[in-house]
Amino acid sequence: MGKKLTNDPYAELGVSSKKTGVHKATKNLSKGLYPGAFCQIVPMSRNLPDEVRECYAQVIHSDGVGTKSNVAYLAMKEGISEDFLYNLAQDAIVMNTDDMACVGIVDDIYISNHIARNSGRVNDEALAKIIQGYSNFFQKMQQLGINLYNAGGETADVGSYTTTMGIDVTASATILKDKIIDCSNIGPNEYIVGLASDGKSSYEDKENSGIRSNGLTLAINTLLRPHYRRYEETMDGTIDKEKLFCGKYWLEDKLVGTSLTIAEAILSPTRTYLPVLRDILQDDIQVSGIIHCSGGGLTKSINFGNCIAYVKDEACNLKVPTIFKEIQEIRNIDDYHMYQTFNMGIGMELVVKSLQDAEKVIRHANTYDIPAFIIGHTEKSKDDKNMVKIGSSIYTK
């Protein structure tokens, strides 16, 4: 059994990958119609006919870009490029849509956006590029047969509490109840298939570093040089400055082993898996659960299922994307905390019933030039609570 370490480098920067405080604060709130599902699922309006309420449910979901927007801000202020601003919309959308995909919603999603900015630092031209990014992503998804609808939004100039900019989205959709994927159905002796987060899918314009939109506070302050401390508006004033921007890279530097600069690597648009998951769910595949490897990285699955051990030993044998290797080496982070904070190259996990099902999932992913792998299996937990095992590291809920 691996040793549980206490020096969490993410926590040192004021961020929790486990979100323990959030879980504690919300533990007595309703978990919706399907408490074991990845997203909270709620009833349809009481104003609708009974036959509609009986057959359908809905999901309303909110998430955002987080501190990733600060890197786009740095690139803008340093005169490197403002084009990164376009991608922030994709990041905000995908952090919602790909969570919703985990319950079976892969189409007909309504998107409302919220942009908070410090107008003294983020001008109207920059704002226009962020807004244009929404249209760009809607169009790209439409070309792939995925319907996302613009439900409007709000732009707020709130310099009194936003030092740079915040990019957030609320997404909503309805789903037939008999199509819902409920992670409480995950059982023992099932296969875990991981979909790669790095490389270049057939619907992406360039190579993706694989980092997505989680763990960015740790990535930014590990990779980028002390030079960027001059932009105090991007720093948490409650954290010791010596822990911030303590890396070796300029934004323009190349990330060795990739075609990307450091700025491009950190700001790689969060890959959506909607086209892949749509095809999988339309096939004859028994999917017990889908888990988006967002907050909590490869340990995210610990929150789903009942008394399930997720044994992901094969994940250790996969090639880890370069950006994660650099973060680990520069800050001297142990494997335990890397897998708890980052996806380490696996952006989405599917738990399926059989080896045949796993092979079908892999083929569907490969159709879009996305590598996929059987990274482990499920077992009945010996101590009646969920756990994740990755190599020698053991994570318990």
QUILIN-V933794 format. One record per backbone hydrogen bond with DSSP energy under -1.0 kcal/mol. CO is the residue of the C=O (numbers start at 0). NH is the residue of the N-H. E is the energy in kcal/mol with one decimal. If there is no record, write none. Layout:
co: {CO/CO}
nh: {NH/NH}
e: {E/E}
This chain:
co: {5/7/9/9/10/18/19/20/21/25/33/40/41/44/48/49/50/51/54/56/57/58/60/62/64/65/66/67/67/68/69/70/71/72/73/74/74/75/81/82/86/87/88/89/90/92/92/93/95/96/98/99/99/100/102/108/109/110/111/112/113/114/115/116/117/117/122/123/124/125/126/127/128/130/131/132/133/134/135/136/137/138/140/141/146/148/151/153/155/155/157/157/163/165/166/167/168/169/170/171/172/174/175/176/181/182/189/190/191/191/192/193/194/194/198/200/207/214/215/216/218/219/220/222/223/224/225/226/227/229/230/231/235/239/240/248/249/250/252/254/259/260/261/262/264/272/273/274/275/276/277/282/284/285/288/290/291/293/295/296/298/299/300/306/307/308/309/310/311/312/313/314/320/320/321/322/323/324/325/326/327/333/334/336/337/338/341/342/344/346/347/348/349/350/350/351/353/354/355/356/357/358/359/360/361/362/364/364/365/367/370/372/374/375/376/377/378/385/386/387/388/389/392/394}
nh: {7/11/12/14/13/22/23/24/25/28/36/32/57/47/52/53/54/55/176/174/41/172/170/168/67/68/69/70/71/72/73/74/75/76/77/79/80/78/84/85/90/91/92/93/94/95/96/97/99/100/101/102/104/103/180/148/171/150/169/153/167/155/165/157/120/121/126/127/128/129/130/131/132/133/135/136/137/138/139/140/141/142/145/144/108/110/112/114/116/157/160/161/117/115/64/113/62/111/60/109/58/56/178/179/184/185/377/351/374/375/349/372/346/347/207/203/198/218/219/220/222/223/245/248/246/227/228/229/230/231/233/234/238/242/243/224/252/262/261/257/254/264/265/266/267/276/277/278/279/280/281/284/286/352/350/348/293/296/298/299/301/302/303/380/386/378/388/376/314/315/316/317/323/324/325/326/327/328/329/330/332/337/338/340/341/297/297/345/196/292/194/290/192/287/288/190/357/358/359/360/361/362/363/364/365/366/367/369/368/201/195/193/313/191/310/188/308/396/309/394/311/392/389/387}
e: {-2.0/-1.5/-1.2/-1.7/-2.0/-2.4/-2.3/-2.3/-1.7/-1.7/-2.3/-3.2/-2.6/-1.5/-2.0/-2.3/-1.0/-2.5/-3.2/-2.6/-2.9/-1.8/-3.2/-3.0/-1.1/-1.2/-1.2/-1.1/-1.2/-1.9/-2.3/-2.6/-1.8/-2.7/-2.5/-2.2/-1.1/-1.1/-1.6/-1.3/-2.1/-2.3/-2.6/-3.0/-1.9/-1.4/-2.9/-2.2/-2.3/-1.9/-1.1/-1.7/-1.8/-1.4/-1.9/-2.8/-2.1/-3.6/-3.1/-2.1/-2.7/-2.9/-3.2/-1.9/-2.2/-2.6/-2.2/-2.4/-1.4/-1.8/-2.4/-2.5/-1.6/-1.1/-2.3/-2.1/-2.5/-2.3/-1.9/-2.4/-2.2/-1.9/-2.9/-1.6/-1.9/-3.4/-1.8/-2.7/-2.5/-1.0/-1.9/-2.1/-2.7/-2.5/-2.5/-3.0/-2.1/-2.9/-3.2/-3.0/-2.5/-2.3/-2.1/-1.1/-2.4/-1.7/-2.0/-2.5/-2.1/-1.1/-2.6/-2.1/-2.2/-1.1/-2.9/-1.5/-1.8/-2.2/-3.2/-1.7/-2.5/-2.1/-2.5/-2.4/-3.1/-1.8/-2.3/-1.3/-1.6/-1.3/-2.3/-1.8/-2.0/-2.2/-1.7/-2.0/-1.2/-2.4/-2.5/-1.7/-3.0/-2.4/-2.7/-2.2/-1.1/-3.0/-2.6/-1.8/-2.2/-2.7/-1.2/-1.8/-1.1/-1.7/-3.0/-2.7/-2.4/-2.6/-2.3/-1.5/-2.0/-1.8/-2.2/-2.7/-2.0/-2.2/-3.0/-2.1/-1.3/-1.1/-1.2/-1.0/-1.0/-1.5/-2.4/-1.8/-2.4/-2.4/-2.7/-1.8/-1.8/-1.6/-2.4/-1.3/-3.0/-1.4/-1.2/-1.6/-1.8/-1.8/-3.0/-2.9/-3.1/-2.6/-1.4/-2.5/-2.1/-2.3/-1.8/-2.2/-2.1/-2.0/-2.3/-2.2/-2.5/-1.6/-1.4/-2.1/-2.2/-2.4/-2.7/-3.2/-1.0/-2.4/-2.7/-2.5/-3.0/-1.5/-2.8/-2.9/-3.3/-2.1/-2.2/-2.5}
